[in-house]
Amino acid sequence: MNRTTLIWLFVIILATDAKLRAGDVRGLYNFGSNIQPLNAQLKEATDYQIKTQILLELSRFNQQISIHKALAYAREAGHLAELTGNMKALASALLMQAQVFSIGFVVDSAGHYLDEAYKVASKHKLLTELGYILSWKAIESLYHNDQGLFFQDIRQSEMYFKNAKNKEGLLFMLYTQSRIYISLGLAEQAEKIVEKGLSMINADDDPLLRIFLNQRLSEVYGAMGNYDKGMALLEDDLIFIRLTGNKFHEASNLRLIGILLINKGEFGKALDYLYKAYEICYPAGLKRSAADILTLLSNVYRKTKNYDLSILMNHQALQMRRELGFSTICMSSMINLGYVFSVAQRIDSAEVWLRKGYKMALAFGHDPSIARVTGILSEIYAKQGKNKDALYFFKAYKDAETRHNTNTRRNSFLALNESMEANRLEALANEYSRENQNRLFQIYIGIGLGLLLLLSGLLAVQVHQVKERQKTSRLREILLRLQMNPHFIFNALIAIQSFIYRNNPMEASRFLNGFSSLIRLFLTSSQSDFIPVSEDISIIQHYLDIQKLRYEEKFDYKVTIGPGLNPRAVAIPPMLTQPFLENAIEHGFSGIKERGLLEIFYSQEKSGLKITVCDNGIGFRNPKPAGRFLPDHQPMAMSITRERLKILNSRYGRKNIQLTVTDNPMPGWPFPGTKVIFFIPNVKPEKT
């Protein structure tokens, strides 16, 4: 027996007395080897509450075997819960029904039962149940809403689990959140979430909890292209899983290794692992997992041009999904069959299956499936010269793809923005914590010295108060910058999206390259109070280039560096001029027919740096055209900037940074324009 096996045996012995055990039917549920023990327990149960719990577990288990039975058991559990006044079980039974309908793509019914479960749990203040319900609602919100509601659901779920002191629930919430982030293409953020969950698991907790999170972590590694690392993690866990005899997890790990091998292009090895997984699932009656594995096998055979075997596997998967229950879950198998037939040049059969899949996808409004099937049909008809049909399905493909991509992009942006803000606030909280520890230490020393050091103590208190005021001012200044960040980024994204929608890949690529550089510069600069003038100019140029593309070259700009100024040797607060540049573009140029012009001039004065921003817009004091923009936009930019300057001037105690905004009259010009002048005392860049 090798060392690794001995270690896992020791872990199993510890697990028999684990504090926290995996197995909640609403979350991280461990499917047993077979369903017979549960059926036997149900027959013997006389206590209604025990019977209700067995029915809930049978409902979850049957999600793998028969969706109709899963629904029936959940409804029976709900009926018993109502009879006995067991509101916790009732909320869980409603959640189980929502899970079943979600599996079957019956979105309206899934949403209805989630809402009903939430009402029951809210009314009776069932914190754990609310946590699970909101975790599942987050998944539904992700695919059917582009306003970031999934993030609100996740945050509320976390709050309820924390208040209930339910660690297993918290782990399920993190497991769900990481799944959402993977689907949004945010693998690095998903990795941090899973690592956070793994750090919460103690040595005396159920080891299967770690197995769940390691499986998700392997998916993260796969999304990041680190296939070998993901496979090594799964292979290590297989040793323990086989010692416990948990066939479901063994099959899951084998399936995940197969997926990583497919992505790596090692199809022969992938077949080996997938067949092993299938040989576990099928005899155990786990039809849902078995059908998924058959679909993966079909994909391998299609990629290796074994079309007959691919078609056979898809037919078997289709039959198994029909036996599960809802016809809607057969949709992907129909589309897969149609695609394989089309690749094999058996067009008549391809058209039959693709149209069946299209009809089903259309009925349930599943945009990813609609986009996939219409794209294949459009290509088939184009090759046949059926231009009318090809054009019809191509339009349907573009519409569905646009809806799905827009939803995903917006949710990705919102998730990334929330993640960045959460990291920033966490860093600030840690900074506060360190400051508080230092303060306590100072207080203890002061008490020890007593009256003999009274004068020194008073002086220390004064110094501390100054530091606290500086700390508070720094936080206020950072928060003011945060007010501008989302608007700054969102305007850039609108420009990028417009070219994507107009199917202009060259301009879209140009946009994306510029935007990525802008974000990198923006994130780097936002960490410092002062940045070199050269960095500020680079940010401004990237920003103005994106705005020029967005407004179709309706304005020009010119950046000038005065003689004697070394832009790398002088520092300024980041993003000072950006609100005024944005105001000129968005509103100053909106009331003029002539081409807009922005001039930014950096000049070295005797005692500091002077930045002048001029435009030929409608002017600072000129009445704005009705309906053009919100009347408080310019004052908002002014007030935020003046508040930033007030804080910076107070904190650093040097000569004040000055701001002047006036009209900018130009001879012969119909509008006065606006002139913004900053005067900044000399500051050297921080050494890095």
C-alpha positions as CSV (number, residue, x, y, z in Angstrom):
1,M,0.0,0.0,0.0
2,N,1.6,3.3,-1.1
3,R,1.9,6.5,1.0
4,T,-1.0,8.3,-0.8
5,T,-3.4,5.5,-0.2
6,L,-2.4,5.4,3.5
7,I,-3.1,9.2,3.8
8,W,-6.5,8.8,2.2
9,L,-7.4,5.9,4.5
10,F,-6.5,8.1,7.5
11,V,-8.8,10.8,6.0
12,I,-11.6,8.3,5.7
13,I,-11.2,7.4,9.4
14,L,-11.4,11.1,10.3
15,A,-14.4,11.5,8.1
16,T,-16.5,9.0,10.1
17,D,-16.6,11.6,12.8
18,A,-16.6,14.7,10.6
19,K,-18.2,17.9,12.0
20,L,-19.6,18.9,8.6
21,R,-21.1,16.3,6.2
22,A,-21.9,16.9,2.6
23,G,-25.4,15.7,1.5
24,D,-28.0,18.5,1.6
25,V,-30.5,17.7,-1.1
26,R,-30.9,21.4,-1.9
27,G,-27.2,21.9,-2.6
28,L,-24.1,19.7,-2.5
29,Y,-25.8,16.3,-2.6
30,N,-23.9,13.0,-2.8
31,F,-25.8,10.5,-4.9
32,G,-25.6,7.0,-3.4
33,S,-24.8,3.8,-5.3
34,N,-28.5,3.0,-5.8
35,I,-32.0,4.1,-4.9
36,Q,-33.2,0.9,-3.2
37,P,-32.3,1.8,0.4
38,L,-34.3,5.1,0.1
39,N,-37.3,3.2,-1.2
40,A,-37.1,0.8,1.7
41,Q,-36.8,3.6,4.3
42,L,-39.8,5.3,2.8
43,K,-42.0,2.2,3.2
44,E,-40.9,1.8,6.9
45,A,-41.2,5.4,7.9
46,T,-44.2,6.3,10.1
47,D,-43.1,9.8,11.3
48,Y,-44.4,12.4,8.8
49,Q,-41.3,14.6,9.2
50,I,-38.9,11.7,8.5
51,K,-41.0,10.6,5.6
52,T,-41.0,14.2,4.2
53,Q,-37.2,14.2,4.3
54,I,-36.9,10.9,2.6
55,L,-39.3,12.1,-0.1
56,L,-37.1,15.2,-0.7
57,E,-34.1,13.0,-1.1
58,L,-35.9,10.6,-3.5
59,S,-36.9,13.7,-5.5
60,R,-33.3,14.8,-5.8
61,F,-32.0,11.3,-6.6
62,N,-34.7,10.9,-9.3
63,Q,-33.5,14.0,-11.1
64,Q,-30.9,11.5,-12.5
65,I,-33.5,8.8,-13.3
66,S,-37.0,10.1,-14.0
67,I,-38.0,13.7,-14.0
68,H,-41.7,12.8,-13.6
69,K,-40.9,10.8,-10.4
70,A,-38.7,13.6,-9.1
71,L,-41.6,16.0,-9.5
72,A,-44.1,13.6,-8.0
73,Y,-41.9,13.0,-4.9
74,A,-41.3,16.7,-4.4
75,R,-45.1,17.4,-4.6
76,E,-45.8,14.6,-2.1
77,A,-43.2,16.1,0.2
78,G,-44.8,19.5,-0.1
79,H,-48.2,18.0,0.6
80,L,-47.0,16.3,3.8
81,A,-45.1,19.4,4.9
82,E,-48.3,21.5,4.6
83,L,-50.3,18.9,6.6
84,T,-47.7,18.9,9.5
85,G,-47.0,22.7,9.3
86,N,-43.4,22.0,8.5
87,M,-42.6,25.3,6.6
88,K,-38.9,24.4,6.2
89,A,-39.8,21.2,4.3
90,L,-42.5,23.1,2.3
91,A,-40.0,25.7,1.1
92,S,-37.5,22.9,0.3
93,A,-40.2,20.9,-1.6
94,L,-41.1,24.0,-3.7
95,L,-37.3,24.5,-4.4
96,M,-37.0,20.9,-5.5
97,Q,-39.9,21.4,-8.0
98,A,-38.2,24.5,-9.4
99,Q,-34.9,22.4,-9.8
100,V,-36.9,19.8,-11.8
101,F,-38.4,22.4,-14.2
102,S,-35.1,24.1,-14.6
103,I,-33.5,20.8,-15.8
104,G,-36.3,20.5,-18.3
105,F,-35.8,24.1,-19.6
106,V,-39.4,25.0,-18.4
107,V,-38.3,28.4,-17.4
108,D,-41.7,29.9,-16.4
109,S,-42.5,27.0,-14.1
110,A,-39.1,27.0,-12.6
111,G,-39.4,30.8,-11.9
112,H,-42.9,30.3,-10.4
113,Y,-41.8,27.6,-7.9
114,L,-38.7,29.6,-7.0
115,D,-40.9,32.6,-6.2
116,E,-43.3,30.5,-4.2
117,A,-40.5,28.9,-2.2
118,Y,-39.0,32.4,-1.6
119,K,-42.4,33.7,-0.3
120,V,-42.7,30.8,2.2
121,A,-39.1,31.1,3.4
122,S,-39.4,34.9,3.7
123,K,-42.6,34.8,5.6
124,H,-41.2,32.4,8.2
125,K,-37.7,33.8,8.2
126,L,-36.1,30.5,7.2
127,L,-32.5,31.7,6.7
128,T,-30.9,28.5,5.4
129,E,-33.8,27.9,3.0
130,L,-33.6,31.5,1.7
131,G,-29.9,31.0,1.1
132,Y,-30.4,27.9,-1.1
133,I,-33.4,29.5,-3.0
134,L,-31.5,32.6,-3.9
135,S,-28.4,30.5,-5.0
136,W,-30.7,28.7,-7.5
137,K,-32.4,32.0,-8.5
138,A,-29.0,33.4,-9.3
139,I,-28.5,30.7,-12.0
140,E,-31.9,31.5,-13.5
141,S,-31.3,35.2,-13.4
142,L,-28.0,34.8,-15.2
143,Y,-29.5,33.2,-18.3
144,H,-32.7,35.3,-18.4
145,N,-31.6,38.8,-17.3
146,D,-28.9,41.1,-18.3
147,Q,-29.1,43.6,-15.4
148,G,-26.8,41.7,-13.0
149,L,-29.6,40.4,-10.8
150,F,-27.7,37.2,-10.3
151,F,-25.1,39.1,-8.4
152,Q,-27.7,40.5,-6.0
153,D,-29.1,37.0,-5.5
154,I,-25.6,35.6,-4.7
155,R,-24.9,38.4,-2.2
156,Q,-28.2,37.9,-0.4
157,S,-27.7,34.2,-0.4
158,E,-24.3,34.7,1.2
159,M,-25.8,37.0,3.9
160,Y,-28.5,34.5,4.8
161,F,-26.1,31.5,5.1
162,K,-23.8,33.6,7.2
163,N,-26.6,34.7,9.5
164,A,-27.7,31.0,9.7
165,K,-24.1,30.0,10.4
166,N,-24.5,27.3,7.7
167,K,-21.0,26.6,6.3
168,E,-22.2,23.9,3.9
169,G,-24.7,26.4,2.5
170,L,-21.9,29.0,2.1
171,L,-19.8,26.4,0.2
172,F,-22.8,25.7,-2.1
173,M,-23.1,29.5,-2.7
174,L,-19.4,29.7,-3.7
175,Y,-19.8,26.6,-5.8
176,T,-22.7,28.2,-7.6
177,Q,-21.0,31.6,-7.9
178,S,-17.9,30.0,-9.5
179,R,-20.1,28.2,-12.0
180,I,-21.7,31.5,-13.0
181,Y,-18.3,33.2,-13.4
182,I,-16.9,30.3,-15.5
183,S,-20.0,30.7,-17.9
184,L,-19.2,34.4,-18.2
185,G,-15.6,33.7,-19.1
186,L,-14.2,35.1,-15.8
187,A,-12.0,32.1,-15.0
188,E,-9.5,34.0,-12.8
189,Q,-12.3,35.4,-10.6
190,A,-13.9,31.9,-10.5
191,E,-10.5,30.4,-9.3
192,K,-10.4,32.9,-6.4
193,I,-14.0,32.0,-5.4
194,V,-13.2,28.2,-5.3
195,E,-10.0,28.8,-3.4
196,K,-11.9,30.8,-0.9
197,G,-14.3,27.8,-0.4
198,L,-11.5,25.3,-0.1
199,S,-9.9,27.5,2.6
200,M,-13.1,27.2,4.6
201,I,-13.0,23.4,4.8
202,N,-11.5,22.0,8.0
203,A,-9.5,18.8,8.4
204,D,-12.4,17.2,10.3
205,D,-15.1,18.2,7.8
206,D,-16.5,15.7,5.3
207,P,-13.8,15.2,2.6
208,L,-16.5,15.0,-0.1
209,L,-17.0,18.7,0.3
210,R,-13.5,19.2,-0.9
211,I,-14.2,16.8,-3.8
212,F,-17.1,19.0,-5.0
213,L,-14.9,22.1,-5.0
214,N,-12.0,20.4,-6.6
215,Q,-14.3,19.3,-9.4
216,R,-15.2,22.9,-10.0
217,L,-11.6,24.0,-9.7
218,S,-10.7,21.5,-12.5
219,E,-13.3,23.2,-14.7
220,V,-11.7,26.5,-13.9
221,Y,-8.3,25.2,-14.9
222,G,-9.9,23.8,-18.1
223,A,-11.3,27.3,-18.9
224,M,-7.9,28.8,-18.4
225,G,-6.3,26.2,-20.7
226,N,-4.4,24.5,-17.9
227,Y,-5.6,21.0,-18.7
228,D,-2.8,19.0,-17.1
229,K,-3.2,20.8,-13.8
230,G,-7.0,20.0,-13.8
231,M,-6.4,16.4,-14.7
232,A,-3.8,15.9,-12.0
233,L,-6.2,17.3,-9.4
234,L,-9.0,15.0,-10.5
235,E,-6.7,11.9,-10.6
236,D,-5.5,12.6,-7.1
237,D,-9.1,12.7,-5.8
238,L,-10.0,9.5,-7.6
239,I,-7.8,7.6,-5.1
240,F,-9.9,8.7,-2.2
241,I,-13.2,8.5,-4.0
242,R,-12.6,4.8,-4.9
243,L,-11.7,4.0,-1.3
244,T,-15.1,5.5,-0.2
245,G,-17.0,3.6,-2.8
246,N,-18.9,6.7,-4.0
247,K,-19.6,5.7,-7.7
248,F,-21.3,9.0,-8.5
249,H,-18.2,11.1,-7.7
250,E,-16.0,8.5,-9.4
251,A,-18.0,8.9,-12.6
252,S,-18.0,12.6,-12.3
253,N,-14.2,12.8,-12.0
254,L,-13.8,10.4,-15.0
255,R,-16.2,12.5,-17.1
256,L,-14.4,15.7,-16.2
257,I,-11.0,14.2,-17.1
258,G,-12.5,13.1,-20.4
259,I,-13.7,16.6,-21.1
260,L,-10.2,18.0,-20.4
261,L,-8.6,15.4,-22.7
262,I,-11.1,16.3,-25.5
263,N,-10.1,20.0,-25.1
264,K,-6.5,19.0,-25.2
265,G,-7.1,16.9,-28.4
266,E,-6.1,13.5,-26.9
267,F,-9.3,11.8,-28.2
268,G,-8.1,8.2,-27.6
269,K,-7.5,8.7,-23.9
270,A,-10.7,10.7,-23.7
271,L,-12.7,7.7,-25.0
272,D,-11.1,5.5,-22.3
273,Y,-12.2,7.7,-19.4
274,L,-15.6,8.4,-20.8
275,Y,-16.4,4.8,-21.3
276,K,-15.3,4.1,-17.7
277,A,-17.7,6.8,-16.5
278,Y,-20.5,5.4,-18.6
279,E,-20.0,1.9,-17.3
280,I,-20.6,3.3,-13.8
281,C,-23.6,5.5,-14.5
282,Y,-25.7,3.3,-16.7
283,P,-25.9,0.2,-14.5
284,A,-26.7,2.5,-11.5
285,G,-29.6,4.0,-13.4
286,L,-28.1,7.5,-13.5
287,K,-29.6,8.2,-16.9
288,R,-29.0,12.0,-16.9
289,S,-25.3,11.6,-16.3
290,A,-25.1,8.6,-18.7
291,A,-26.8,10.7,-21.5
292,D,-24.4,13.5,-21.0
293,I,-21.5,11.1,-21.3
294,L,-23.0,9.6,-24.5
295,T,-23.1,13.1,-25.9
296,L,-19.4,13.6,-25.1
297,L,-18.6,10.3,-26.8
298,S,-20.6,11.4,-29.8
299,N,-18.5,14.6,-30.0
300,V,-15.3,12.6,-29.9
301,Y,-16.4,10.3,-32.7
302,R,-17.5,13.3,-34.7
303,K,-14.2,15.1,-34.3
304,T,-12.4,11.9,-35.4
305,K,-14.8,11.5,-38.4
306,N,-16.4,8.3,-37.1
307,Y,-19.8,9.6,-38.1
308,D,-21.8,6.4,-37.8
309,L,-20.6,5.9,-34.2
310,S,-21.3,9.6,-33.5
311,I,-24.9,9.2,-34.8
312,L,-25.4,6.0,-32.8
313,M,-24.2,7.7,-29.5
314,N,-26.5,10.6,-30.1
315,H,-29.5,8.3,-30.8
316,Q,-28.8,6.5,-27.5
317,A,-28.5,9.8,-25.6
318,L,-31.7,11.0,-27.2
319,Q,-33.5,7.8,-26.1
320,M,-32.2,8.1,-22.6
321,R,-33.3,11.7,-22.3
322,R,-36.8,10.8,-23.5
323,E,-37.0,8.2,-20.8
324,L,-36.0,10.9,-18.2
325,G,-39.2,12.8,-18.9
326,F,-39.5,16.3,-20.3
327,S,-39.2,16.4,-24.0
328,T,-37.4,19.7,-23.9
329,I,-34.2,18.1,-22.6
330,C,-34.0,16.2,-25.9
331,M,-33.5,19.5,-27.7
332,S,-29.7,19.4,-27.6
333,S,-29.6,15.7,-28.8
334,M,-31.8,16.6,-31.8
335,I,-29.5,19.5,-32.7
336,N,-26.4,17.4,-32.2
337,L,-27.8,14.7,-34.5
338,G,-28.6,17.2,-37.1
339,Y,-25.1,18.6,-37.0
340,V,-23.4,15.2,-37.3
341,F,-25.7,14.3,-40.3
342,S,-24.8,17.6,-41.9
343,V,-21.0,17.1,-41.5
344,A,-21.5,13.5,-42.8
345,Q,-23.2,15.1,-45.9
346,R,-26.6,13.3,-45.2
347,I,-28.5,16.5,-45.6
348,D,-32.1,15.2,-45.6
349,S,-31.6,13.6,-42.2
350,A,-29.8,16.7,-41.0
351,E,-32.6,18.9,-42.0
352,V,-35.3,16.8,-40.2
353,W,-33.4,16.7,-36.9
354,L,-32.3,20.4,-37.0
355,R,-35.9,21.6,-37.7
356,K,-37.2,19.5,-34.8
357,G,-34.5,21.0,-32.6
358,Y,-35.2,24.5,-33.9
359,K,-38.9,24.2,-33.2
360,M,-38.3,23.2,-29.6
361,A,-35.6,25.8,-29.0
362,L,-38.0,28.5,-30.4
363,A,-40.8,27.4,-28.3
364,F,-38.8,27.8,-25.1
365,G,-36.8,30.8,-26.2
366,H,-33.4,29.2,-25.6
367,D,-31.2,31.7,-27.4
368,P,-27.9,29.6,-27.4
369,S,-29.7,26.7,-29.0
370,I,-31.6,28.9,-31.4
371,A,-28.3,30.5,-32.5
372,R,-26.6,27.2,-32.9
373,V,-29.3,25.4,-34.9
374,T,-30.1,28.4,-37.2
375,G,-26.4,28.9,-37.9
376,I,-26.1,25.3,-39.1
377,L,-29.4,25.5,-41.2
378,S,-28.2,28.7,-42.8
379,E,-25.0,27.1,-43.8
380,I,-26.7,24.0,-45.2
381,Y,-29.2,26.1,-47.3
382,A,-26.4,28.4,-48.6
383,K,-24.5,25.4,-49.9
384,Q,-27.6,24.2,-51.6
385,G,-28.3,27.5,-53.3
386,K,-31.5,28.0,-51.3
387,N,-30.7,31.7,-50.7
388,K,-34.1,32.7,-49.3
389,D,-34.1,30.0,-46.6
390,A,-30.4,30.7,-46.0
391,L,-31.1,34.4,-45.5
392,Y,-34.1,33.7,-43.2
393,F,-32.1,31.4,-40.9
394,F,-29.0,33.6,-41.0
395,K,-31.1,36.5,-39.7
396,A,-32.5,34.3,-37.0
397,Y,-29.0,33.2,-36.1
398,K,-27.7,36.8,-35.9
399,D,-30.7,37.9,-33.8
400,A,-30.4,35.0,-31.3
401,E,-26.6,35.4,-31.1
402,T,-26.8,39.1,-30.5
403,R,-29.4,38.6,-27.7
404,H,-27.3,35.9,-26.1
405,N,-24.0,37.7,-26.5
406,T,-25.4,41.0,-25.3
407,N,-26.8,39.3,-22.2
408,T,-23.5,37.6,-21.5
409,R,-21.3,40.7,-22.2
410,R,-23.4,42.9,-19.9
411,N,-23.4,40.3,-17.1
412,S,-19.7,39.7,-17.5
413,F,-19.1,43.5,-17.3
414,L,-21.3,43.8,-14.2
415,A,-19.7,40.8,-12.5
416,L,-16.1,42.0,-13.3
417,N,-17.0,45.5,-12.0
418,E,-18.5,44.1,-8.8
419,S,-15.5,41.8,-8.3
420,M,-13.1,44.7,-8.8
421,E,-15.0,46.9,-6.4
422,A,-15.2,44.0,-3.8
423,N,-11.5,43.5,-4.0
424,R,-10.8,47.2,-3.6
425,L,-13.2,47.5,-0.6
426,E,-11.6,44.4,1.0
427,A,-8.2,46.0,0.6
428,L,-9.5,49.2,2.3
429,A,-11.1,47.1,5.1
430,N,-7.8,45.3,5.7
431,E,-6.0,48.7,5.8
432,Y,-8.5,49.9,8.4
433,S,-8.0,46.7,10.4
434,R,-4.2,47.3,10.5
435,E,-4.8,50.9,11.4
436,N,-7.0,49.9,14.3
437,Q,-4.4,47.4,15.6
438,N,-1.8,50.1,15.6
439,R,-4.1,52.4,17.5
440,L,-4.8,49.8,20.1
441,F,-1.0,49.2,20.5
442,Q,-0.5,52.9,21.0
443,I,-3.2,53.0,23.6
444,Y,-1.7,50.1,25.6
445,I,1.7,51.8,25.6
446,G,0.2,55.1,26.7
447,I,-1.6,53.4,29.6
448,G,1.7,51.7,30.6
449,L,3.7,54.9,30.7
450,G,0.9,56.6,32.7
451,L,1.2,60.1,34.1
452,L,4.9,60.3,33.7
453,L,4.5,60.5,29.9
454,L,1.3,62.6,29.9
455,L,2.8,65.2,27.6
456,S,4.1,62.7,25.1
457,G,0.8,60.9,25.2
458,L,-1.1,64.1,24.3
459,L,1.3,64.7,21.4
460,A,0.7,61.1,20.2
461,V,-3.0,61.6,20.3
462,Q,-2.7,64.7,18.2
463,V,-0.5,62.9,15.7
464,H,-3.0,60.0,15.6
465,Q,-5.9,62.3,14.9
466,V,-4.0,63.9,12.0
467,K,-3.4,60.4,10.6
468,E,-7.1,59.5,11.0
469,R,-8.1,62.7,9.1
470,Q,-5.6,61.8,6.4
471,K,-7.0,58.3,6.3
472,T,-10.5,59.5,6.0
473,S,-9.7,62.0,3.3
474,R,-7.9,59.3,1.3
475,L,-11.0,57.0,1.5
476,R,-13.2,59.9,0.4
477,E,-11.0,60.7,-2.5
478,I,-10.9,57.0,-3.6
479,L,-14.7,56.8,-3.4
480,L,-15.1,60.0,-5.5
481,R,-12.9,58.3,-8.2
482,L,-15.1,55.2,-7.9
483,Q,-18.1,57.4,-8.8
484,M,-16.5,58.2,-12.1
485,N,-15.1,54.8,-13.0
486,P,-18.3,52.9,-14.0
487,H,-19.4,55.8,-16.2
488,F,-16.0,56.1,-17.8
489,I,-15.8,52.4,-18.7
490,F,-19.4,52.1,-19.7
491,N,-19.1,54.8,-22.4
492,A,-16.2,53.0,-23.9
493,L,-18.1,49.7,-24.0
494,I,-21.0,51.3,-25.8
495,A,-18.6,52.3,-28.6
496,I,-17.2,48.8,-28.8
497,Q,-20.7,47.2,-28.9
498,S,-21.9,49.5,-31.8
499,F,-19.2,48.1,-34.1
500,I,-19.8,44.6,-33.1
501,Y,-23.5,45.0,-33.9
502,R,-22.7,46.5,-37.2
503,N,-20.5,43.5,-38.0
504,N,-17.4,45.5,-38.6
505,P,-14.6,43.1,-37.3
506,M,-11.7,45.4,-38.2
507,E,-13.1,48.3,-36.3
508,A,-14.3,46.1,-33.4
509,S,-10.7,44.6,-33.1
510,R,-9.3,48.1,-33.2
511,F,-11.7,49.1,-30.5
512,L,-10.9,46.1,-28.3
513,N,-7.2,46.6,-28.5
514,G,-7.5,50.2,-27.6
515,F,-10.0,49.4,-24.8
516,S,-7.8,46.7,-23.3
517,S,-4.9,49.2,-23.2
518,L,-7.1,51.8,-21.6
519,I,-8.3,49.5,-18.9
520,R,-4.8,48.4,-18.1
521,L,-3.7,52.0,-17.8
522,F,-6.8,52.9,-15.8
523,L,-6.4,50.1,-13.3
524,T,-2.7,50.9,-12.9
525,S,-3.2,54.6,-12.3
526,S,-6.2,54.2,-10.0
527,Q,-3.9,52.7,-7.3
528,S,-1.9,56.0,-6.9
529,D,-2.7,59.5,-5.8
530,F,-0.2,60.9,-8.4
531,I,1.0,59.5,-11.7
532,P,3.5,60.8,-14.3
533,V,2.2,63.3,-16.8
534,S,3.3,60.8,-19.5
535,E,0.8,58.1,-18.1
536,D,-2.0,60.7,-17.9
537,I,-1.4,61.7,-21.5
538,S,-1.5,58.1,-22.6
539,I,-4.8,57.5,-20.8
540,I,-6.4,60.7,-22.3
541,Q,-5.2,59.7,-25.8
542,H,-6.7,56.2,-25.5
543,Y,-9.9,57.6,-24.2
544,L,-10.3,60.3,-26.9
545,D,-9.4,57.8,-29.7
546,I,-12.3,55.5,-28.5
547,Q,-14.7,58.5,-28.3
548,K,-13.7,59.6,-31.8
549,L,-14.6,56.2,-33.1
550,R,-17.8,56.2,-31.1
551,Y,-18.9,59.6,-32.5
552,E,-17.7,58.7,-36.0
553,E,-14.8,61.2,-36.2
554,K,-17.0,64.3,-35.4
555,F,-14.3,66.0,-33.5
556,D,-10.5,66.3,-33.4
557,Y,-8.1,66.7,-30.6
558,K,-4.6,67.9,-30.1
559,V,-2.3,67.2,-27.1
560,T,0.7,69.6,-26.8
561,I,3.6,69.3,-24.3
562,G,5.3,72.7,-23.7
563,P,9.0,73.3,-24.0
564,G,11.1,72.4,-21.0
565,L,8.6,69.9,-19.6
566,N,9.7,66.3,-19.0
567,P,6.4,64.4,-18.8
568,R,8.1,61.5,-17.0
569,A,9.6,63.7,-14.3
570,V,6.4,65.5,-13.2
571,A,3.4,63.9,-11.5
572,I,-0.3,64.9,-11.3
573,P,-3.5,63.3,-9.8
574,P,-4.9,60.8,-12.3
575,M,-8.0,61.5,-14.4
576,L,-8.3,65.2,-13.5
577,T,-9.2,66.4,-17.0
578,Q,-11.3,63.4,-18.0
579,P,-14.7,64.6,-16.7
580,F,-14.3,67.9,-18.6
581,L,-13.2,66.1,-21.8
582,E,-16.2,63.9,-21.5
583,N,-18.5,66.9,-20.9
584,A,-17.2,68.6,-24.0
585,I,-17.7,65.5,-26.2
586,E,-21.0,64.5,-24.8
587,H,-22.6,67.9,-24.5
588,G,-20.4,70.8,-25.6
589,F,-20.3,69.6,-29.2
590,S,-24.0,68.6,-29.3
591,G,-25.2,72.1,-30.1
592,I,-22.8,73.0,-32.9
593,K,-22.8,72.1,-36.6
594,E,-19.0,72.7,-37.0
595,R,-16.4,70.0,-36.4
596,G,-15.5,69.8,-32.7
597,L,-12.0,70.6,-31.5
598,L,-10.3,69.7,-28.2
599,E,-6.9,71.1,-27.2
600,I,-5.0,69.9,-24.2
601,F,-1.8,71.8,-23.4
602,Y,0.7,70.8,-20.7
603,S,3.2,73.6,-19.8
604,Q,5.9,73.9,-17.1
605,E,5.6,77.1,-15.1
606,K,8.1,78.4,-12.5
607,S,6.4,76.9,-9.5
608,G,4.3,74.1,-11.0
609,L,2.5,72.5,-13.9
610,K,-0.3,74.2,-15.9
611,I,-2.9,72.1,-17.8
612,T,-5.2,73.9,-20.2
613,V,-8.2,72.2,-21.8
614,C,-10.0,74.2,-24.5
615,D,-12.9,73.4,-26.8
616,N,-15.0,75.2,-29.4
617,G,-18.4,74.0,-28.0
618,I,-21.4,75.9,-26.8
619,G,-19.6,77.3,-23.8
620,F,-19.6,77.2,-20.1
621,R,-22.2,79.8,-19.3
622,N,-24.1,79.6,-22.6
623,P,-27.7,78.2,-22.1
624,K,-27.8,74.6,-23.2
625,P,-30.2,73.4,-26.0
626,A,-33.3,71.9,-24.5
627,G,-33.3,68.1,-24.2
628,R,-29.6,67.7,-25.0
629,F,-28.5,66.5,-21.6
630,L,-29.2,66.6,-17.9
631,P,-28.8,70.2,-16.6
632,D,-26.6,69.1,-13.7
633,H,-24.0,67.2,-15.6
634,Q,-21.4,70.0,-15.8
635,P,-21.9,70.9,-12.1
636,M,-21.6,67.3,-11.2
637,A,-18.2,67.0,-12.9
638,M,-17.2,70.3,-11.3
639,S,-18.3,69.4,-7.8
640,I,-16.6,66.0,-7.9
641,T,-13.3,67.5,-9.2
642,R,-13.4,70.4,-6.7
643,E,-14.0,67.9,-3.8
644,R,-11.1,65.8,-5.0
645,L,-8.8,68.8,-5.1
646,K,-10.0,69.9,-1.7
647,I,-9.1,66.5,-0.2
648,L,-5.7,66.3,-1.9
649,N,-4.8,69.9,-0.9
650,S,-5.8,69.2,2.7
651,R,-3.9,65.9,2.9
652,Y,-0.6,66.9,1.4
653,G,-0.4,70.4,3.0
654,R,1.4,71.9,0.0
655,K,0.4,74.9,-2.2
656,N,-3.1,74.3,-3.5
657,I,-4.0,72.7,-6.7
658,Q,-6.1,75.3,-8.5
659,L,-9.0,74.9,-11.0
660,T,-10.5,77.6,-13.2
661,V,-13.4,77.1,-15.7
662,T,-14.4,80.0,-18.0
663,D,-15.7,80.6,-21.5
664,N,-13.1,80.4,-24.3
665,P,-14.1,83.1,-26.8
666,M,-12.5,82.7,-30.2
667,P,-12.6,85.4,-32.9
668,G,-15.1,84.7,-35.6
669,W,-16.4,81.6,-33.8
670,P,-20.2,81.3,-33.3
671,F,-19.9,79.8,-29.8
672,P,-17.7,80.9,-26.9
673,G,-16.3,77.4,-26.1
674,T,-15.0,76.4,-22.6
675,K,-11.5,76.8,-21.1
676,V,-10.5,74.7,-18.1
677,I,-7.2,75.4,-16.4
678,F,-5.5,73.4,-13.7
679,F,-2.4,74.6,-11.8
680,I,-0.6,71.9,-9.9
681,P,2.5,72.5,-7.7
682,N,5.6,70.5,-8.7
683,V,5.3,66.9,-7.7
684,K,7.8,64.1,-8.5
685,P,6.5,60.7,-9.5
686,E,6.7,57.9,-7.0
687,K,9.6,55.5,-7.5
688,T,8.5,52.0,-8.4
